[in-house]
Amino acid sequence: MAKKSWIARNEKRKAVAAKYAEKRKALKEAGDYEALQKLPRNASPVRVRNRCSLTGRGRGFVGKFGVSRIKFRELALKGELPGVKKASW
């Protein structure tokens, strides 16, 4: 389980990035990079980290399912992910 502070910080970044999304888009289209630099650093969507929705783990994220590789395997083996089965050949 990731630290609660890391998860909270990432949620805050998501909120700030969503808040400034339209303004960033307008400034980029206008080519006003000086005004773009004056926006908060966390307004950039690049700073948002993909995290597991169950554990908050930051690495090994499986984007299609929104969970880490560890939880993905657990859920798949339990049969809780529809359309996913263990490969064999």
N, CA, C and O atoms as a GROMACS GRO file, in nm:
protein
  356
    1MET      N    1   0.084  -0.118   0.000
    1MET     CA    2   0.000   0.000   0.000
    1MET      C    3   0.089   0.124   0.000
    1MET      O    4   0.180   0.137   0.082
    2ALA      N    5   0.062   0.214  -0.092
    2ALA     CA    6   0.138   0.338  -0.099
    2ALA      C    7   0.102   0.428   0.019
    2ALA      O    8  -0.004   0.415   0.080
    3LYS      N    9   0.193   0.520   0.050
    3LYS     CA   10   0.167   0.613   0.158
    3LYS      C   11   0.046   0.700   0.123
    3LYS      O   12   0.027   0.739   0.008
    4LYS      N   13  -0.034   0.728   0.222
    4LYS     CA   14  -0.154   0.809   0.201
    4LYS      C   15  -0.119   0.947   0.147
    4LYS      O   16  -0.195   1.005   0.070
    5SER      N   17  -0.003   1.000   0.189
    5SER     CA   18   0.037   1.134   0.143
    5SER      C   19   0.066   1.135  -0.007
    5SER      O   20   0.039   1.234  -0.074
    6TRP      N   21   0.123   1.025  -0.060
    6TRP     CA   22   0.152   1.018  -0.203
    6TRP      C   23   0.023   1.013  -0.284
    6TRP      O   24   0.010   1.077  -0.388
    7ILE      N   25  -0.072   0.935  -0.232
    7ILE     CA   26  -0.201   0.923  -0.301
    7ILE      C   27  -0.274   1.057  -0.298
    7ILE      O   28  -0.331   1.099  -0.398
    8ALA      N   29  -0.273   1.123  -0.183
    8ALA     CA   30  -0.340   1.252  -0.169
    8ALA      C   31  -0.275   1.358  -0.258
    8ALA      O   32  -0.344   1.438  -0.320
    9ARG      N   33  -0.144   1.358  -0.265
    9ARG     CA   34  -0.071   1.453  -0.349
    9ARG      C   35  -0.107   1.434  -0.496
    9ARG      O   36  -0.125   1.530  -0.570
   10ASN      N   37  -0.118   1.308  -0.536
   10ASN     CA   38  -0.154   1.278  -0.675
   10ASN      C   39  -0.297   1.322  -0.706
   10ASN      O   40  -0.324   1.372  -0.815
   11GLU      N   41  -0.388   1.304  -0.611
   11GLU     CA   42  -0.526   1.349  -0.630
   11GLU      C   43  -0.533   1.501  -0.643
   11GLU      O   44  -0.611   1.554  -0.722
   12LYS      N   45  -0.451   1.569  -0.566
   12LYS     CA   46  -0.445   1.714  -0.573
   12LYS      C   47  -0.394   1.758  -0.710
   12LYS      O   48  -0.446   1.854  -0.768
   13ARG      N   49  -0.293   1.688  -0.761
   13ARG     CA   50  -0.240   1.719  -0.894
   13ARG      C   51  -0.345   1.697  -1.002
   13ARG      O   52  -0.354   1.775  -1.096
   14LYS      N   53  -0.424   1.591  -0.988
   14LYS     CA   54  -0.531   1.566  -1.086
   14LYS      C   55  -0.631   1.680  -1.087
   14LYS      O   56  -0.675   1.724  -1.194
   15ALA      N   57  -0.665   1.729  -0.969
   15ALA     CA   58  -0.762   1.838  -0.959
   15ALA      C   59  -0.708   1.967  -1.020
   15ALA      O   60  -0.780   2.037  -1.092
   16VAL      N   61  -0.582   1.999  -0.993
   16VAL     CA   62  -0.521   2.121  -1.047
   16VAL      C   63  -0.507   2.111  -1.199
   16VAL      O   64  -0.531   2.209  -1.270
   17ALA      N   65  -0.468   1.994  -1.248
   17ALA     CA   66  -0.454   1.976  -1.393
   17ALA      C   67  -0.588   1.990  -1.463
   17ALA      O   68  -0.596   2.048  -1.571
   18ALA      N   69  -0.693   1.937  -1.403
   18ALA     CA   70  -0.827   1.949  -1.462
   18ALA      C   71  -0.875   2.094  -1.460
   18ALA      O   72  -0.940   2.140  -1.554
   19LYS      N   73  -0.843   2.165  -1.353
   19LYS     CA   74  -0.885   2.304  -1.338
   19LYS      C   75  -0.824   2.393  -1.446
   19LYS      O   76  -0.892   2.481  -1.500
   20TYR      N   77  -0.697   2.371  -1.478
   20TYR     CA   78  -0.626   2.458  -1.572
   20TYR      C   79  -0.620   2.402  -1.714
   20TYR      O   80  -0.551   2.459  -1.799
   21ALA      N   81  -0.689   2.292  -1.743
   21ALA     CA   82  -0.678   2.227  -1.874
   21ALA      C   83  -0.718   2.321  -1.989
   21ALA      O   84  -0.646   2.331  -2.088
   22GLU      N   85  -0.831   2.388  -1.976
   22GLU     CA   86  -0.878   2.477  -2.082
   22GLU      C   87  -0.783   2.596  -2.100
   22GLU      O   88  -0.752   2.636  -2.212
   23LYS      N   89  -0.739   2.652  -1.990
   23LYS     CA   90  -0.649   2.768  -1.996
   23LYS      C   91  -0.516   2.730  -2.061
   23LYS      O   92  -0.463   2.806  -2.143
   24ARG      N   93  -0.463   2.613  -2.025
   24ARG     CA   94  -0.338   2.565  -2.086
   24ARG      C   95  -0.354   2.544  -2.236
   24ARG      O   96  -0.267   2.580  -2.314
   25LYS      N   97  -0.467   2.487  -2.274
   25LYS     CA   98  -0.492   2.462  -2.416
   25LYS      C   99  -0.496   2.592  -2.494
   25LYS      O  100  -0.439   2.602  -2.603
   26ALA      N  101  -0.565   2.693  -2.439
   26ALA     CA  102  -0.576   2.823  -2.506
   26ALA      C  103  -0.439   2.891  -2.517
   26ALA      O  104  -0.406   2.947  -2.622
   27LEU      N  105  -0.361   2.886  -2.411
   27LEU     CA  106  -0.229   2.948  -2.414
   27LEU      C  107  -0.134   2.878  -2.510
   27LEU      O  108  -0.053   2.943  -2.576
   28LYS      N  109  -0.144   2.747  -2.520
   28LYS     CA  110  -0.059   2.672  -2.614
   28LYS      C  111  -0.095   2.704  -2.757
   28LYS      O  112  -0.006   2.720  -2.841
   29GLU      N  113  -0.225   2.714  -2.787
   29GLU     CA  114  -0.268   2.747  -2.923
   29GLU      C  115  -0.226   2.889  -2.961
   29GLU      O  116  -0.194   2.915  -3.077
   30ALA      N  117  -0.225   2.980  -2.864
   30ALA     CA  118  -0.185   3.118  -2.889
   30ALA      C  119  -0.033   3.131  -2.896
   30ALA      O  120   0.018   3.231  -2.947
   31GLY      N  121   0.039   3.032  -2.845
   31GLY     CA  122   0.185   3.037  -2.846
   31GLY      C  123   0.241   3.126  -2.737
   31GLY      O  124   0.356   3.170  -2.747
   32ASP      N  125   0.164   3.153  -2.634
   32ASP     CA  126   0.207   3.239  -2.524
   32ASP      C  127   0.274   3.154  -2.416
   32ASP      O  128   0.212   3.120  -2.315
   33TYR      N  129   0.400   3.121  -2.439
   33TYR     CA  130   0.470   3.030  -2.348
   33TYR      C  131   0.513   3.098  -2.218
   33TYR      O  132   0.534   3.030  -2.118
   34GLU      N  133   0.527   3.230  -2.220
   34GLU     CA  134   0.561   3.300  -2.096
   34GLU      C  135   0.446   3.293  -1.996
   34GLU      O  136   0.467   3.271  -1.877
   35ALA      N  137   0.324   3.312  -2.045
   35ALA     CA  138   0.206   3.302  -1.957
   35ALA      C  139   0.186   3.156  -1.912
   35ALA      O  140   0.138   3.130  -1.802
   36LEU      N  141   0.222   3.064  -1.999
   36LEU     CA  142   0.210   2.922  -1.967
   36LEU      C  143   0.303   2.885  -1.851
   36LEU      O  144   0.268   2.803  -1.766
   37GLN      N  145   0.421   2.946  -1.848
   37GLN     CA  146   0.516   2.917  -1.741
   37GLN      C  147   0.472   2.976  -1.608
   37GLN      O  148   0.516   2.930  -1.502
   38LYS      N  149   0.386   3.076  -1.612
   38LYS     CA  150   0.340   3.138  -1.488
   38LYS      C  151   0.227   3.060  -1.420
   38LYS      O  152   0.192   3.089  -1.306
   39LEU      N  153   0.172   2.962  -1.490
   39LEU     CA  154   0.071   2.875  -1.428
   39LEU      C  155   0.138   2.788  -1.323
   39LEU      O  156   0.260   2.771  -1.325
   40PRO      N  157   0.061   2.732  -1.230
   40PRO     CA  158   0.120   2.643  -1.130
   40PRO      C  159   0.187   2.522  -1.195
   40PRO      O  160   0.143   2.474  -1.299
   41ARG      N  161   0.291   2.476  -1.134
   41ARG     CA  162   0.367   2.363  -1.188
   41ARG      C  163   0.279   2.238  -1.200
   41ARG      O  164   0.292   2.162  -1.296
   42ASN      N  165   0.191   2.218  -1.104
   42ASN     CA  166   0.105   2.099  -1.106
   42ASN      C  167  -0.011   2.111  -1.204
   42ASN      O  168  -0.093   2.020  -1.214
   43ALA      N  169  -0.018   2.222  -1.277
   43ALA     CA  170  -0.124   2.237  -1.378
   43ALA      C  171  -0.096   2.151  -1.501
   43ALA      O  172  -0.184   2.129  -1.583
   44SER      N  173   0.026   2.104  -1.513
   44SER     CA  174   0.063   2.021  -1.627
   44SER      C  175   0.015   1.878  -1.604
   44SER      O  176   0.040   1.820  -1.499
   45PRO      N  177  -0.055   1.820  -1.701
   45PRO     CA  178  -0.104   1.682  -1.683
   45PRO      C  179   0.007   1.577  -1.680
   45PRO      O  180  -0.017   1.464  -1.640
   46VAL      N  181   0.126   1.613  -1.723
   46VAL     CA  182   0.239   1.521  -1.722
   46VAL      C  183   0.280   1.485  -1.580
   46VAL      O  184   0.335   1.377  -1.556
   47ARG      N  185   0.253   1.574  -1.484
   47ARG     CA  186   0.293   1.550  -1.346
   47ARG      C  187   0.201   1.455  -1.272
   47ARG      O  188   0.233   1.412  -1.160
   48VAL      N  189   0.087   1.420  -1.331
   48VAL     CA  190  -0.005   1.325  -1.268
   48VAL      C  191   0.047   1.184  -1.291
   48VAL      O  192   0.081   1.147  -1.404
   49ARG      N  193   0.054   1.106  -1.186
   49ARG     CA  194   0.108   0.971  -1.191
   49ARG      C  195  -0.007   0.870  -1.199
   49ARG      O  196  -0.106   0.882  -1.126
   50ASN      N  197   0.007   0.771  -1.287
   50ASN     CA  198  -0.090   0.662  -1.291
   50ASN      C  199  -0.068   0.574  -1.169
   50ASN      O  200   0.043   0.524  -1.147
   51ARG      N  201  -0.172   0.554  -1.090
   51ARG     CA  202  -0.162   0.473  -0.970
   51ARG      C  203  -0.272   0.368  -0.967
   51ARG      O  204  -0.380   0.389  -1.022
   52CYS      N  205  -0.245   0.257  -0.901
   52CYS     CA  206  -0.342   0.150  -0.883
   52CYS      C  207  -0.460   0.204  -0.802
   52CYS      O  208  -0.442   0.272  -0.701
   53SER      N  209  -0.580   0.175  -0.848
   53SER     CA  210  -0.699   0.225  -0.779
   53SER      C  211  -0.724   0.151  -0.648
   53SER      O  212  -0.797   0.202  -0.562
   54LEU      N  213  -0.666   0.033  -0.630
   54LEU     CA  214  -0.688  -0.044  -0.509
   54LEU      C  215  -0.580  -0.021  -0.404
   54LEU      O  216  -0.610  -0.009  -0.285
   55THR      N  217  -0.453  -0.016  -0.446
   55THR     CA  218  -0.343  -0.007  -0.351
   55THR      C  219  -0.268   0.125  -0.357
   55THR      O  220  -0.202   0.162  -0.260
   56GLY      N  221  -0.277   0.197  -0.467
   56GLY     CA  222  -0.203   0.322  -0.482
   56GLY      C  223  -0.063   0.302  -0.534
   56GLY      O  224   0.015   0.397  -0.542
   57ARG      N  225  -0.029   0.180  -0.571
   57ARG     CA  226   0.105   0.151  -0.624
   57ARG      C  227   0.130   0.229  -0.752
   57ARG      O  228   0.044   0.235  -0.840
   58GLY      N  229   0.248   0.290  -0.762
   58GLY     CA  230   0.280   0.377  -0.875
   58GLY      C  231   0.348   0.306  -0.991
   58GLY      O  232   0.346   0.357  -1.104
   59ARG      N  233   0.407   0.192  -0.967
   59ARG     CA  234   0.477   0.120  -1.074
   59ARG      C  235   0.399  -0.004  -1.113
   59ARG      O  236   0.321  -0.058  -1.034
   60GLY      N  237   0.421  -0.049  -1.236
   60GLY     CA  238   0.354  -0.170  -1.283
   60GLY      C  239   0.206  -0.149  -1.302
   60GLY      O  240   0.126  -0.238  -1.270
   61PHE      N  241   0.167  -0.034  -1.354
   61PHE     CA  242   0.026   0.002  -1.371
   61PHE      C  243  -0.026  -0.055  -1.502
   61PHE      O  244   0.035  -0.035  -1.607
   62VAL      N  245  -0.138  -0.127  -1.497
   62VAL     CA  246  -0.203  -0.180  -1.616
   62VAL      C  247  -0.318  -0.086  -1.649
   62VAL      O  248  -0.423  -0.090  -1.584
   63GLY      N  249  -0.299  -0.002  -1.749
   63GLY     CA  250  -0.391   0.108  -1.777
   63GLY      C  251  -0.532   0.067  -1.813
   63GLY      O  252  -0.628   0.134  -1.774
   64LYS      N  253  -0.548  -0.042  -1.888
   64LYS     CA  254  -0.680  -0.084  -1.932
   64LYS      C  255  -0.772  -0.120  -1.814
   64LYS      O  256  -0.894  -0.105  -1.823
   65PHE      N  257  -0.712  -0.167  -1.706
   65PHE     CA  258  -0.791  -0.210  -1.591
   65PHE      C  259  -0.777  -0.116  -1.471
   65PHE      O  260  -0.856  -0.125  -1.377
   66GLY      N  261  -0.678  -0.028  -1.473
   66GLY     CA  262  -0.663   0.070  -1.366
   66GLY      C  263  -0.605   0.016  -1.237
   66GLY      O  264  -0.623   0.075  -1.130
   67VAL      N  265  -0.536  -0.098  -1.245
   67VAL     CA  266  -0.477  -0.158  -1.126
   67VAL      C  267  -0.331  -0.192  -1.154
   67VAL      O  268  -0.287  -0.190  -1.269
   68SER      N  269  -0.256  -0.225  -1.049
   68SER     CA  270  -0.116  -0.264  -1.065
   68SER      C  271  -0.109  -0.409  -1.115
   68SER      O  272  -0.208  -0.482  -1.114
   69ARG      N  273   0.009  -0.447  -1.159
   69ARG     CA  274   0.029  -0.582  -1.213
   69ARG      C  275   0.000  -0.689  -1.108
   69ARG      O  276  -0.046  -0.798  -1.142
   70ILE      N  277   0.027  -0.659  -0.983
   70ILE     CA  278   0.007  -0.756  -0.876
   70ILE      C  279  -0.142  -0.780  -0.853
   70ILE      O  280  -0.188  -0.894  -0.847
   71LYS      N  281  -0.216  -0.670  -0.839
   71LYS     CA  282  -0.361  -0.682  -0.819
   71LYS      C  283  -0.429  -0.737  -0.944
   71LYS      O  284  -0.529  -0.809  -0.934
   72PHE      N  285  -0.376  -0.703  -1.061
   72PHE     CA  286  -0.431  -0.756  -1.186
   72PHE      C  287  -0.425  -0.909  -1.186
   72PHE      O  288  -0.521  -0.976  -1.221
   73ARG      N  289  -0.309  -0.961  -1.146
   73ARG     CA  290  -0.292  -1.106  -1.144
   73ARG      C  291  -0.385  -1.172  -1.042
   73ARG      O  292  -0.446  -1.275  -1.070
   74GLU      N  293  -0.396  -1.111  -0.925
   74GLU     CA  294  -0.484  -1.166  -0.822
   74GLU      C  295  -0.629  -1.168  -0.869
   74GLU      O  296  -0.698  -1.269  -0.855
   75LEU      N  297  -0.675  -1.056  -0.925
   75LEU     CA  298  -0.813  -1.047  -0.970
   75LEU      C  299  -0.840  -1.141  -1.088
   75LEU      O  300  -0.947  -1.200  -1.097
   76ALA      N  301  -0.742  -1.154  -1.178
   76ALA     CA  302  -0.760  -1.241  -1.294
   76ALA      C  303  -0.768  -1.388  -1.251
   76ALA      O  304  -0.849  -1.463  -1.305
   77LEU      N  305  -0.686  -1.427  -1.155
   77LEU     CA  306  -0.688  -1.566  -1.110
   77LEU      C  307  -0.815  -1.599  -1.033
   77LEU      O  308  -0.861  -1.714  -1.033
   78LYS      N  309  -0.873  -1.499  -0.966
   78LYS     CA  310  -1.001  -1.520  -0.897
   78LYS      C  311  -1.118  -1.520  -0.993
   78LYS      O  312  -1.228  -1.563  -0.959
   79GLY      N  313  -1.094  -1.472  -1.116
   79GLY     CA  314  -1.201  -1.465  -1.215
   79GLY      C  315  -1.286  -1.340  -1.201
   79GLY      O  316  -1.400  -1.339  -1.247
   80GLU      N  317  -1.233  -1.235  -1.139
   80GLU     CA  318  -1.310  -1.113  -1.117
   80GLU      C  319  -1.293  -1.010  -1.229
   80GLU      O  320  -1.356  -0.905  -1.226
   81LEU      N  321  -1.207  -1.041  -1.327
   81LEU     CA  322  -1.190  -0.953  -1.442
   81LEU      C  323  -1.252  -1.022  -1.564
   81LEU      O  324  -1.201  -1.123  -1.611
   82PRO      N  325  -1.361  -0.968  -1.615
   82PRO     CA  326  -1.428  -1.034  -1.728
   82PRO      C  327  -1.341  -1.032  -1.853
   82PRO      O  328  -1.280  -0.931  -1.887
   83GLY      N  329  -1.337  -1.146  -1.921
   83GLY     CA  330  -1.263  -1.158  -2.046
   83GLY      C  331  -1.115  -1.184  -2.029
   83GLY      O  332  -1.042  -1.187  -2.128
   84VAL      N  333  -1.069  -1.204  -1.908
   84VAL     CA  334  -0.926  -1.229  -1.884
   84VAL      C  335  -0.910  -1.371  -1.834
   84VAL      O  336  -0.976  -1.413  -1.739
   85LYS      N  337  -0.821  -1.446  -1.901
   85LYS     CA  338  -0.789  -1.579  -1.852
   85LYS      C  339  -0.641  -1.603  -1.867
   85LYS      O  340  -0.573  -1.536  -1.945
   86LYS      N  341  -0.591  -1.696  -1.792
   86LYS     CA  342  -0.448  -1.726  -1.794
   86LYS      C  343  -0.409  -1.789  -1.927
   86LYS      O  344  -0.475  -1.880  -1.977
   87ALA      N  345  -0.300  -1.739  -1.983
   87ALA     CA  346  -0.254  -1.791  -2.111
   87ALA      C  347  -0.184  -1.926  -2.090
   87ALA      O  348  -0.116  -1.947  -1.989
   88SER      N  349  -0.202  -2.015  -2.185
   88SER     CA  350  -0.129  -2.142  -2.182
   88SER      C  351  -0.104  -2.186  -2.325
   88SER      O  352  -0.187  -2.166  -2.413
   89TRP      N  353   0.011  -2.244  -2.347
   89TRP     CA  354   0.044  -2.291  -2.481
   89TRP      C  355   0.133  -2.413  -2.476
   89TRP      O  356   0.171  -2.467  -2.580
   0.00000   0.00000   0.00000
